[in-house]
Every structure is written in structure tokens, then in C-alpha cells.
Amino acid sequence: MRNRYFYICLVCVVVYLFLLQPLLPVKHVGDAHAAQLELFQALMAEDIFSNAPRNPTTAFSVKQKKAVCFTSFNQVPQKLIIYHNWYHRDVPSAKIRLTLKPPRWSTYSSIELNKTDIGPWRVEITDETGNVLEVLRFSVTE
């Protein structure tokens, strides 16, 4: 009886290792933490005051001289890197590296505006591996 139990366990282990294990998805440690990252808020604003966005908008005047991308994360499992990728007319304009720290974190990036910046813009918020977390679109006018 004891030998029979041993062989049944051995067969189960072999089936798991050689048949079921290759079917399980492989995750990198960085991907697992990025999957736990929870983006709570992402918006464009005219300014930051006391670590909070001031005057959220999707249209900026060149006269304002600045556009701000604000992001807030509810769940940050460990120290992580994100990027704010700024595009003007689908052409990369800036890639800003930002650090997030647990357990919650808010951060922002900004660009200075001038007459050559008039037109459509977008900011792609990505994790360290390039996964897009959010896309914000806005325009710059005279």
C-alpha cells in the first residue's frame, strides 16, 4: 500500500512538471510588480499647488507658458519607474523619467509652451517596460 501511494505521488509530480508547468504563464519579477501598480488619477492641468493639480484642462494657451501632466497611484508595491512620454503632432518631444515609492505616490511633469507648440499633443504614461497605463490628449492654442 505504501509503495502504491509513493508511485501515485511520483506520477502526479511528473505530470505537473512536464505537462502542466510549461502551460503556466511566465512572469518576470518586474512585470509582476507593474501589474500590481494602480493608476488612480491622470490628468492635464495648468499648474501644481500643494502637490495637487490646479485647473485641470485639455486646452492650453501659449500665454500660460506651461502644461502639466499629473499622475497619482493608489497602490505602489515597491519603488518603481514610470515615464511621461510627451508627443507633439505624433512626434516625440520629451521622455520624463519619474520615480514612484510605496505605498501611494503622486508625481508630475511639465513642459514650457511657446508659439511652435501650437497644435495637438498627447502624453503616454508608461511603466518601465513600456506598457501604456494611460494616454492623455490635449491641445495648445494661441
N, C-alpha and C positions, 0 to 999 in steps of 0.2 A: 504494500500500500504506500509505503514511504517513497519507494522508487518511482511509483506511478505519479505521485504528487510532484516529485522533482522534475520528471520529464514533461509534465504539463506546464510547469513554470518555465522550463527551458524553452519550450516551443513558443510560449507567449512572448518571451523576451526576444527571441529570434524574429518572430513575426513583427513585433514592434520596431526593432532596429532596422530590419531590411525591407519591410514593406510599408509600414506606416510613417516612419521617420522622414523619408525623402519627400513625402507628400505635405509635410508641415511647412508653412512659410518660414523663410529665414529672415530674421530682422537684425539689423546692425544695432549696436547699443545706442548710437546717436539717433537713429530713426525711431527707436522706442521712446526716447525722451521727447523728441519732436512731436510724436503722435500724442503725447500727454499735454503738450502745450496748448493752452486755451486762450485764443484771442477774444477778449471781451468787447473791445471798442476800437474802431479805426475810423478816423475822420480827418478832413482837412479843416484848418482854422486859420484865422488871421494872425493869432498870437498865442502865447502861453503865459498864463498868470497864475502864480502859486501852484505850479505843476498841473494845471488844468487847462484845457483848450478854451480860448476866448473867441467868440464869434465864429462858430462853425459855418462853412460856406462851400460852394462848389464853383464860385466865380470870384476871381481876384482882379483888382485893378492894379495896373503898374504903379499907380500912385501909392499903394500900400507898401510897396518895396519888399514885401516878404510873403511867402506862402509856407505854412507849417503842416506837416503830416504828424498826427498824434496817434499813438497806439497804446493800448492798455491790455494787459494779460492777467487773467484771474488765476490761472494755475501755471506756475513755472516750476518744474520738478527739480531743476538744478541750474547752475549758471550756463546760459545758452547765448548764442549769437543769432541775431536776425539782421536783415538788410532792408533798407528803404531804397528801392531802385526807382529813380525819377526818370521819366521819358517825356520829351517834348516832340510832338508830331511823330511818335513812334521811334525816335532816335534817343539812345541812352544819353542822359545828361549828367547824372550823378548816381553813385552807389555808396550809400552811407551805412557803415557797419555800426551796429548798436548791441550792447550787452544787456541781457536780462538776468535778474537774480531772483531766487526764490524768496518767499512763496508767491508774491504778486509783484508786478512791476509795470510802470508806465514810462514811456520814453517818446521822444520826438526828434524829427529832423526838419530842417528848413532850407529854403533857397532864397537868394535875393533876386528880386524881379527888376527887369529893365525892358525897354521897348522891343528888343529882339525876342523876348519870351512870350509875346502875344500869340495866342492860339491854344489848341487842345493839349492837355497834359494828362499823365497818369502816374501813379505811384504803385508799384508792385511791392507788397510786403512779403518777404520770403524768409524761410528758415535757412540754416547754414548749408543745407544740401540743395537748395534751390526750389523747394516746394513752395508754391504760391499760397499764402494764407489769406490774402485779400488783395483786391485791386480797387484803388480809389481814382476816380476820374474828376477832373476839374478843368476850368479854362481861365486864361489870363486875357484881360481886355485892357483897352486904353483907359 
